[in-house]
Amino acid sequence: MDYRLLLKAKWKEIIDHPLIQQFLSNPKNEQLLRQVMEEPNEENAKKLDSEFKQFY
């Protein structure tokens, strides 16, 4: 399964979720998401995942 296609299909639903909005209100987290979107690789995904786990 291509997770990028799934993410794009669900993007509006994901980005509008209050928890995600709160997480992305931190500029550092928003930048990590941008990095994942612009350069999707395991390292960037792990950084974003780690920050979200600490947040949640």
PDB file of N, H, CA, C and O in Angstrom:
ATOM      1  N   MET A   1       0.836  -1.190   0.000  1.00  0.00           N
ATOM      2  CA  MET A   1       0.000   0.000   0.000  1.00  0.00           C
ATOM      3  C   MET A   1       0.875   1.246   0.000  1.00  0.00           C
ATOM      4  O   MET A   1       1.864   1.320   0.730  1.00  0.00           O
ATOM      5  N   ASP A   2       0.515   2.198  -0.803  1.00  0.00           N
ATOM      6  H   ASP A   2      -0.288   2.138  -1.396  1.00  0.00           H
ATOM      7  CA  ASP A   2       1.254   3.460  -0.854  1.00  0.00           C
ATOM      8  C   ASP A   2       0.656   4.418   0.178  1.00  0.00           C
ATOM      9  O   ASP A   2      -0.420   4.978  -0.027  1.00  0.00           O
ATOM     10  N   TYR A   3       1.362   4.592   1.272  1.00  0.00           N
ATOM     11  H   TYR A   3       2.237   4.137   1.439  1.00  0.00           H
ATOM     12  CA  TYR A   3       0.856   5.413   2.371  1.00  0.00           C
ATOM     13  C   TYR A   3       0.765   6.888   1.997  1.00  0.00           C
ATOM     14  O   TYR A   3      -0.033   7.623   2.578  1.00  0.00           O
ATOM     15  N   ARG A   4       1.563   7.324   1.045  1.00  0.00           N
ATOM     16  H   ARG A   4       2.212   6.727   0.573  1.00  0.00           H
ATOM     17  CA  ARG A   4       1.466   8.716   0.609  1.00  0.00           C
ATOM     18  C   ARG A   4       0.123   8.982  -0.057  1.00  0.00           C
ATOM     19  O   ARG A   4      -0.466  10.045   0.138  1.00  0.00           O
ATOM     20  N   LEU A   5      -0.362   8.031  -0.837  1.00  0.00           N
ATOM     21  H   LEU A   5       0.116   7.167  -0.996  1.00  0.00           H
ATOM     22  CA  LEU A   5      -1.679   8.185  -1.469  1.00  0.00           C
ATOM     23  C   LEU A   5      -2.784   8.193  -0.419  1.00  0.00           C
ATOM     24  O   LEU A   5      -3.723   8.985  -0.505  1.00  0.00           O
ATOM     25  N   LEU A   6      -2.673   7.320   0.559  1.00  0.00           N
ATOM     26  H   LEU A   6      -1.911   6.677   0.629  1.00  0.00           H
ATOM     27  CA  LEU A   6      -3.654   7.281   1.640  1.00  0.00           C
ATOM     28  C   LEU A   6      -3.639   8.597   2.416  1.00  0.00           C
ATOM     29  O   LEU A   6      -4.694   9.149   2.727  1.00  0.00           O
ATOM     30  N   LEU A   7      -2.454   9.093   2.725  1.00  0.00           N
ATOM     31  H   LEU A   7      -1.597   8.645   2.472  1.00  0.00           H
ATOM     32  CA  LEU A   7      -2.331  10.354   3.444  1.00  0.00           C
ATOM     33  C   LEU A   7      -2.964  11.494   2.656  1.00  0.00           C
ATOM     34  O   LEU A   7      -3.696  12.307   3.222  1.00  0.00           O
ATOM     35  N   LYS A   8      -2.693  11.559   1.377  1.00  0.00           N
ATOM     36  H   LYS A   8      -2.099  10.899   0.918  1.00  0.00           H
ATOM     37  CA  LYS A   8      -3.276  12.615   0.551  1.00  0.00           C
ATOM     38  C   LYS A   8      -4.795  12.504   0.516  1.00  0.00           C
ATOM     39  O   LYS A   8      -5.489  13.520   0.538  1.00  0.00           O
ATOM     40  N   ALA A   9      -5.314  11.288   0.463  1.00  0.00           N
ATOM     41  H   ALA A   9      -4.750  10.463   0.445  1.00  0.00           H
ATOM     42  CA  ALA A   9      -6.752  11.081   0.411  1.00  0.00           C
ATOM     43  C   ALA A   9      -7.431  11.504   1.718  1.00  0.00           C
ATOM     44  O   ALA A   9      -8.558  11.997   1.704  1.00  0.00           O
ATOM     45  N   LYS A  10      -6.752  11.313   2.824  1.00  0.00           N
ATOM     46  H   LYS A  10      -5.836  10.912   2.836  1.00  0.00           H
ATOM     47  CA  LYS A  10      -7.320  11.616   4.147  1.00  0.00           C
ATOM     48  C   LYS A  10      -6.808  12.940   4.723  1.00  0.00           C
ATOM     49  O   LYS A  10      -7.129  13.272   5.865  1.00  0.00           O
ATOM     50  N   TRP A  11      -6.025  13.696   3.962  1.00  0.00           N
ATOM     51  H   TRP A  11      -5.765  13.426   3.035  1.00  0.00           H
ATOM     52  CA  TRP A  11      -5.346  14.879   4.470  1.00  0.00           C
ATOM     53  C   TRP A  11      -6.287  15.849   5.175  1.00  0.00           C
ATOM     54  O   TRP A  11      -6.009  16.260   6.302  1.00  0.00           O
ATOM     55  N   LYS A  12      -7.388  16.220   4.540  1.00  0.00           N
ATOM     56  H   LYS A  12      -7.614  15.886   3.625  1.00  0.00           H
ATOM     57  CA  LYS A  12      -8.318  17.201   5.111  1.00  0.00           C
ATOM     58  C   LYS A  12      -8.873  16.706   6.438  1.00  0.00           C
ATOM     59  O   LYS A  12      -8.956  17.462   7.406  1.00  0.00           O
ATOM     60  N   GLU A  13      -9.248  15.445   6.476  1.00  0.00           N
ATOM     61  H   GLU A  13      -9.180  14.832   5.689  1.00  0.00           H
ATOM     62  CA  GLU A  13      -9.778  14.861   7.710  1.00  0.00           C
ATOM     63  C   GLU A  13      -8.723  14.863   8.818  1.00  0.00           C
ATOM     64  O   GLU A  13      -9.029  15.164   9.971  1.00  0.00           O
ATOM     65  N   ILE A  14      -7.510  14.535   8.471  1.00  0.00           N
ATOM     66  H   ILE A  14      -7.261  14.290   7.533  1.00  0.00           H
ATOM     67  CA  ILE A  14      -6.416  14.480   9.449  1.00  0.00           C
ATOM     68  C   ILE A  14      -6.079  15.874   9.959  1.00  0.00           C
ATOM     69  O   ILE A  14      -6.005  16.095  11.168  1.00  0.00           O
ATOM     70  N   ILE A  15      -5.877  16.810   9.049  1.00  0.00           N
ATOM     71  H   ILE A  15      -5.937  16.631   8.066  1.00  0.00           H
ATOM     72  CA  ILE A  15      -5.394  18.139   9.419  1.00  0.00           C
ATOM     73  C   ILE A  15      -6.443  18.933  10.200  1.00  0.00           C
ATOM     74  O   ILE A  15      -6.097  19.846  10.950  1.00  0.00           O
ATOM     75  N   ASP A  16      -7.722  18.590  10.025  1.00  0.00           N
ATOM     76  H   ASP A  16      -8.003  17.849   9.416  1.00  0.00           H
ATOM     77  CA  ASP A  16      -8.792  19.293  10.738  1.00  0.00           C
ATOM     78  C   ASP A  16      -9.058  18.735  12.137  1.00  0.00           C
ATOM     79  O   ASP A  16      -9.836  19.311  12.898  1.00  0.00           O
ATOM     80  N   HIS A  17      -8.426  17.637  12.470  1.00  0.00           N
ATOM     81  H   HIS A  17      -7.794  17.169  11.852  1.00  0.00           H
ATOM     82  CA  HIS A  17      -8.639  17.026  13.792  1.00  0.00           C
ATOM     83  C   HIS A  17      -8.038  17.944  14.862  1.00  0.00           C
ATOM     84  O   HIS A  17      -6.898  18.387  14.722  1.00  0.00           O
ATOM     85  N   PRO A  18      -8.795  18.235  15.932  1.00  0.00           N
ATOM     86  CA  PRO A  18      -8.305  19.156  16.978  1.00  0.00           C
ATOM     87  C   PRO A  18      -6.964  18.752  17.591  1.00  0.00           C
ATOM     88  O   PRO A  18      -6.135  19.614  17.882  1.00  0.00           O
ATOM     89  N   LEU A  19      -6.748  17.470  17.788  1.00  0.00           N
ATOM     90  H   LEU A  19      -7.422  16.770  17.552  1.00  0.00           H
ATOM     91  CA  LEU A  19      -5.487  17.014  18.370  1.00  0.00           C
ATOM     92  C   LEU A  19      -4.307  17.337  17.445  1.00  0.00           C
ATOM     93  O   LEU A  19      -3.252  17.779  17.898  1.00  0.00           O
ATOM     94  N   ILE A  20      -4.504  17.112  16.157  1.00  0.00           N
ATOM     95  H   ILE A  20      -5.361  16.753  15.789  1.00  0.00           H
ATOM     96  CA  ILE A  20      -3.456  17.405  15.181  1.00  0.00           C
ATOM     97  C   ILE A  20      -3.217  18.909  15.090  1.00  0.00           C
ATOM     98  O   ILE A  20      -2.075  19.357  14.985  1.00  0.00           O
ATOM     99  N   GLN A  21      -4.285  19.677  15.129  1.00  0.00           N
ATOM    100  H   GLN A  21      -5.212  19.313  15.214  1.00  0.00           H
ATOM    101  CA  GLN A  21      -4.141  21.133  15.091  1.00  0.00           C
ATOM    102  C   GLN A  21      -3.334  21.626  16.290  1.00  0.00           C
ATOM    103  O   GLN A  21      -2.479  22.503  16.158  1.00  0.00           O
ATOM    104  N   GLN A  22      -3.613  21.057  17.450  1.00  0.00           N
ATOM    105  H   GLN A  22      -4.307  20.345  17.557  1.00  0.00           H
ATOM    106  CA  GLN A  22      -2.866  21.448  18.652  1.00  0.00           C
ATOM    107  C   GLN A  22      -1.391  21.062  18.506  1.00  0.00           C
ATOM    108  O   GLN A  22      -0.504  21.849  18.837  1.00  0.00           O
ATOM    109  N   PHE A  23      -1.136  19.863  18.016  1.00  0.00           N
ATOM    110  H   PHE A  23      -1.856  19.223  17.748  1.00  0.00           H
ATOM    111  CA  PHE A  23       0.245  19.400  17.809  1.00  0.00           C
ATOM    112  C   PHE A  23       0.978  20.318  16.839  1.00  0.00           C
ATOM    113  O   PHE A  23       2.134  20.673  17.072  1.00  0.00           O
ATOM    114  N   LEU A  24       0.324  20.698  15.769  1.00  0.00           N
ATOM    115  H   LEU A  24      -0.615  20.410  15.579  1.00  0.00           H
ATOM    116  CA  LEU A  24       0.959  21.528  14.742  1.00  0.00           C
ATOM    117  C   LEU A  24       1.016  23.008  15.109  1.00  0.00           C
ATOM    118  O   LEU A  24       1.623  23.799  14.386  1.00  0.00           O
ATOM    119  N   SER A  25       0.398  23.388  16.212  1.00  0.00           N
ATOM    120  H   SER A  25      -0.095  22.746  16.799  1.00  0.00           H
ATOM    121  CA  SER A  25       0.488  24.783  16.648  1.00  0.00           C
ATOM    122  C   SER A  25       1.906  25.118  17.118  1.00  0.00           C
ATOM    123  O   SER A  25       2.276  26.287  17.230  1.00  0.00           O
ATOM    124  N   ASN A  26       2.689  24.076  17.390  1.00  0.00           N
ATOM    125  H   ASN A  26       2.388  23.127  17.299  1.00  0.00           H
ATOM    126  CA  ASN A  26       4.097  24.253  17.725  1.00  0.00           C
ATOM    127  C   ASN A  26       4.877  24.323  16.402  1.00  0.00           C
ATOM    128  O   ASN A  26       4.855  23.372  15.621  1.00  0.00           O
ATOM    129  N   PRO A  27       5.564  25.442  16.152  1.00  0.00           N
ATOM    130  CA  PRO A  27       6.289  25.592  14.879  1.00  0.00           C
ATOM    131  C   PRO A  27       7.290  24.469  14.597  1.00  0.00           C
ATOM    132  O   PRO A  27       7.504  24.111  13.438  1.00  0.00           O
ATOM    133  N   LYS A  28       7.899  23.916  15.636  1.00  0.00           N
ATOM    134  H   LYS A  28       7.725  24.206  16.577  1.00  0.00           H
ATOM    135  CA  LYS A  28       8.851  22.817  15.449  1.00  0.00           C
ATOM    136  C   LYS A  28       8.147  21.597  14.846  1.00  0.00           C
ATOM    137  O   LYS A  28       8.669  20.946  13.941  1.00  0.00           O
ATOM    138  N   ASN A  29       6.965  21.304  15.361  1.00  0.00           N
ATOM    139  H   ASN A  29       6.540  21.832  16.097  1.00  0.00           H
ATOM    140  CA  ASN A  29       6.222  20.148  14.862  1.00  0.00           C
ATOM    141  C   ASN A  29       5.716  20.396  13.443  1.00  0.00           C
ATOM    142  O   ASN A  29       5.717  19.491  12.609  1.00  0.00           O
ATOM    143  N   GLU A  30       5.296  21.601  13.184  1.00  0.00           N
ATOM    144  H   GLU A  30       5.295  22.336  13.862  1.00  0.00           H
ATOM    145  CA  GLU A  30       4.844  21.934  11.831  1.00  0.00           C
ATOM    146  C   GLU A  30       5.997  21.780  10.834  1.00  0.00           C
ATOM    147  O   GLU A  30       5.798  21.301   9.718  1.00  0.00           O
ATOM    148  N   GLN A  31       7.190  22.185  11.238  1.00  0.00           N
ATOM    149  H   GLN A  31       7.351  22.574  12.145  1.00  0.00           H
ATOM    150  CA  GLN A  31       8.363  22.049  10.368  1.00  0.00           C
ATOM    151  C   GLN A  31       8.697  20.574  10.132  1.00  0.00           C
ATOM    152  O   GLN A  31       9.061  20.189   9.021  1.00  0.00           O
ATOM    153  N   LEU A  32       8.576  19.759  11.163  1.00  0.00           N
ATOM    154  H   LEU A  32       8.281  20.071  12.066  1.00  0.00           H
ATOM    155  CA  LEU A  32       8.825  18.327  10.998  1.00  0.00           C
ATOM    156  C   LEU A  32       7.840  17.719   9.995  1.00  0.00           C
ATOM    157  O   LEU A  32       8.224  16.897   9.163  1.00  0.00           O
ATOM    158  N   LEU A  33       6.580  18.123  10.077  1.00  0.00           N
ATOM    159  H   LEU A  33       6.268  18.790  10.753  1.00  0.00           H
ATOM    160  CA  LEU A  33       5.596  17.622   9.123  1.00  0.00           C
ATOM    161  C   LEU A  33       5.952  18.054   7.708  1.00  0.00           C
ATOM    162  O   LEU A  33       5.851  17.263   6.771  1.00  0.00           O
ATOM    163  N   ARG A  34       6.367  19.301   7.552  1.00  0.00           N
ATOM    164  H   ARG A  34       6.450  19.943   8.314  1.00  0.00           H
ATOM    165  CA  ARG A  34       6.764  19.795   6.226  1.00  0.00           C
ATOM    166  C   ARG A  34       7.936  18.976   5.670  1.00  0.00           C
ATOM    167  O   ARG A  34       7.967  18.644   4.485  1.00  0.00           O
ATOM    168  N   GLN A  35       8.889  18.658   6.536  1.00  0.00           N
ATOM    169  H   GLN A  35       8.864  18.927   7.499  1.00  0.00           H
ATOM    170  CA  GLN A  35      10.036  17.854   6.104  1.00  0.00           C
ATOM    171  C   GLN A  35       9.583  16.482   5.619  1.00  0.00           C
ATOM    172  O   GLN A  35      10.069  15.988   4.601  1.00  0.00           O
ATOM    173  N   VAL A  36       8.662  15.871   6.340  1.00  0.00           N
ATOM    174  H   VAL A  36       8.268  16.272   7.167  1.00  0.00           H
ATOM    175  CA  VAL A  36       8.153  14.554   5.944  1.00  0.00           C
ATOM    176  C   VAL A  36       7.443  14.645   4.598  1.00  0.00           C
ATOM    177  O   VAL A  36       7.597  13.766   3.750  1.00  0.00           O
ATOM    178  N   MET A  37       6.676  15.696   4.404  1.00  0.00           N
ATOM    179  H   MET A  37       6.551  16.411   5.093  1.00  0.00           H
ATOM    180  CA  MET A  37       5.940  15.848   3.154  1.00  0.00           C
ATOM    181  C   MET A  37       6.873  16.139   1.979  1.00  0.00           C
ATOM    182  O   MET A  37       6.663  15.637   0.875  1.00  0.00           O
ATOM    183  N   GLU A  38       7.901  16.949   2.221  1.00  0.00           N
ATOM    184  H   GLU A  38       8.072  17.357   3.118  1.00  0.00           H
ATOM    185  CA  GLU A  38       8.831  17.331   1.152  1.00  0.00           C
ATOM    186  C   GLU A  38       9.883  16.263   0.879  1.00  0.00           C
ATOM    187  O   GLU A  38      10.271  16.048  -0.269  1.00  0.00           O
ATOM    188  N   GLU A  39      10.339  15.605   1.919  1.00  0.00           N
ATOM    189  H   GLU A  39      10.024  15.780   2.852  1.00  0.00           H
ATOM    190  CA  GLU A  39      11.364  14.570   1.800  1.00  0.00           C
ATOM    191  C   GLU A  39      10.923  13.333   2.578  1.00  0.00           C
ATOM    192  O   GLU A  39      11.430  13.078   3.670  1.00  0.00           O
ATOM    193  N   PRO A  40       9.985  12.563   2.028  1.00  0.00           N
ATOM    194  CA  PRO A  40       9.484  11.398   2.773  1.00  0.00           C
ATOM    195  C   PRO A  40      10.531  10.289   2.863  1.00  0.00           C
ATOM    196  O   PRO A  40      10.789   9.568   1.899  1.00  0.00           O
ATOM    197  N   ASN A  41      11.112  10.181   4.026  1.00  0.00           N
ATOM    198  H   ASN A  41      10.902  10.766   4.809  1.00  0.00           H
ATOM    199  CA  ASN A  41      12.058   9.095   4.264  1.00  0.00           C
ATOM    200  C   ASN A  41      11.908   8.627   5.710  1.00  0.00           C
ATOM    201  O   ASN A  41      11.243   9.277   6.516  1.00  0.00           O
ATOM    202  N   GLU A  42      12.518   7.520   6.023  1.00  0.00           N
ATOM    203  H   GLU A  42      13.059   6.992   5.368  1.00  0.00           H
ATOM    204  CA  GLU A  42      12.353   6.911   7.343  1.00  0.00           C
ATOM    205  C   GLU A  42      12.848   7.815   8.471  1.00  0.00           C
ATOM    206  O   GLU A  42      12.214   7.895   9.524  1.00  0.00           O
ATOM    207  N   GLU A  43      13.955   8.483   8.262  1.00  0.00           N
ATOM    208  H   GLU A  43      14.469   8.418   7.407  1.00  0.00           H
ATOM    209  CA  GLU A  43      14.516   9.357   9.302  1.00  0.00           C
ATOM    210  C   GLU A  43      13.547  10.483   9.656  1.00  0.00           C
ATOM    211  O   GLU A  43      13.283  10.728  10.833  1.00  0.00           O
ATOM    212  N   ASN A  44      13.021  11.163   8.646  1.00  0.00           N
ATOM    213  H   ASN A  44      13.236  10.964   7.690  1.00  0.00           H
ATOM    214  CA  ASN A  44      12.088  12.258   8.904  1.00  0.00           C
ATOM    215  C   ASN A  44      10.803  11.760   9.555  1.00  0.00           C
ATOM    216  O   ASN A  44      10.261  12.408  10.450  1.00  0.00           O
ATOM    217  N   ALA A  45      10.322  10.613   9.102  1.00  0.00           N
ATOM    218  H   ALA A  45      10.762  10.086   8.375  1.00  0.00           H
ATOM    219  CA  ALA A  45       9.099  10.039   9.669  1.00  0.00           C
ATOM    220  C   ALA A  45       9.308   9.670  11.134  1.00  0.00           C
ATOM    221  O   ALA A  45       8.416   9.880  11.956  1.00  0.00           O
ATOM    222  N   LYS A  46      10.456   9.132  11.465  1.00  0.00           N
ATOM    223  H   LYS A  46      11.181   8.961  10.797  1.00  0.00           H
ATOM    224  CA  LYS A  46      10.748   8.759  12.854  1.00  0.00           C
ATOM    225  C   LYS A  46      10.818   9.989  13.754  1.00  0.00           C
ATOM    226  O   LYS A  46      10.345   9.953  14.891  1.00  0.00           O
ATOM    227  N   LYS A  47      11.403  11.075  13.255  1.00  0.00           N
ATOM    228  H   LYS A  47      11.787  11.104  12.332  1.00  0.00           H
ATOM    229  CA  LYS A  47      11.471  12.311  14.039  1.00  0.00           C
ATOM    230  C   LYS A  47      10.067  12.823  14.353  1.00  0.00           C
ATOM    231  O   LYS A  47       9.763  13.173  15.493  1.00  0.00           O
ATOM    232  N   LEU A  48       9.219  12.863  13.327  1.00  0.00           N
ATOM    233  H   LEU A  48       9.466  12.579  12.400  1.00  0.00           H
ATOM    234  CA  LEU A  48       7.847  13.337  13.519  1.00  0.00           C
ATOM    235  C   LEU A  48       7.094  12.411  14.466  1.00  0.00           C
ATOM    236  O   LEU A  48       6.384  12.883  15.354  1.00  0.00           O
ATOM    237  N   ASP A  49       7.237  11.113  14.291  1.00  0.00           N
ATOM    238  H   ASP A  49       7.813  10.730  13.570  1.00  0.00           H
ATOM    239  CA  ASP A  49       6.572  10.144  15.144  1.00  0.00           C
ATOM    240  C   ASP A  49       7.003  10.295  16.601  1.00  0.00           C
ATOM    241  O   ASP A  49       6.177  10.236  17.513  1.00  0.00           O
ATOM    242  N   SER A  50       8.284  10.487  16.805  1.00  0.00           N
ATOM    243  H   SER A  50       8.955  10.535  16.065  1.00  0.00           H
ATOM    244  CA  SER A  50       8.806  10.651  18.161  1.00  0.00           C
ATOM    245  C   SER A  50       8.228  11.895  18.827  1.00  0.00           C
ATOM    246  O   SER A  50       7.827  11.848  19.990  1.00  0.00           O
ATOM    247  N   GLU A  51       8.185  12.990  18.106  1.00  0.00           N
ATOM    248  H   GLU A  51       8.510  13.028  17.161  1.00  0.00           H
ATOM    249  CA  GLU A  51       7.630  14.228  18.682  1.00  0.00           C
ATOM    250  C   GLU A  51       6.156  14.068  18.984  1.00  0.00           C
ATOM    251  O   GLU A  51       5.675  14.564  20.003  1.00  0.00           O
ATOM    252  N   PHE A  52       5.425  13.377  18.108  1.00  0.00           N
ATOM    253  H   PHE A  52       5.816  12.974  17.280  1.00  0.00           H
ATOM    254  CA  PHE A  52       3.998  13.182  18.367  1.00  0.00           C
ATOM    255  C   PHE A  52       3.785  12.292  19.584  1.00  0.00           C
ATOM    256  O   PHE A  52       2.883  12.546  20.382  1.00  0.00           O
ATOM    257  N   LYS A  53       4.592  11.265  19.736  1.00  0.00           N
ATOM    258  H   LYS A  53       5.325  11.059  19.088  1.00  0.00           H
ATOM    259  CA  LYS A  53       4.473  10.383  20.897  1.00  0.00           C
ATOM    260  C   LYS A  53       4.745  11.153  22.196  1.00  0.00           C
ATOM    261  O   LYS A  53       4.083  10.917  23.206  1.00  0.00           O
ATOM    262  N   GLN A  54       5.703  12.059  22.170  1.00  0.00           N
ATOM    263  H   GLN A  54       6.242  12.250  21.349  1.00  0.00           H
ATOM    264  CA  GLN A  54       5.991  12.870  23.363  1.00  0.00           C
ATOM    265  C   GLN A  54       4.831  13.819  23.648  1.00  0.00           C
ATOM    266  O   GLN A  54       4.469  14.047  24.803  1.00  0.00           O
ATOM    267  N   PHE A  55       4.259  14.363  22.588  1.00  0.00           N
ATOM    268  H   PHE A  55       4.554  14.178  21.650  1.00  0.00           H
ATOM    269  CA  PHE A  55       3.136  15.288  22.725  1.00  0.00           C
ATOM    270  C   PHE A  55       1.914  14.582  23.281  1.00  0.00           C
ATOM    271  O   PHE A  55       1.252  15.099  24.181  1.00  0.00           O
ATOM    272  N   TYR A  56       1.612  13.415  22.755  1.00  0.00           N
ATOM    273  H   TYR A  56       2.150  12.995  22.023  1.00  0.00           H
ATOM    274  CA  TYR A  56       0.394  12.701  23.112  1.00  0.00           C
ATOM    275  C   TYR A  56       0.615  11.864  24.358  1.00  0.00           C
ATOM    276  O   TYR A  56      -0.304  11.186  24.818  1.00  0.00           O
TER     277      TYR A  56
END
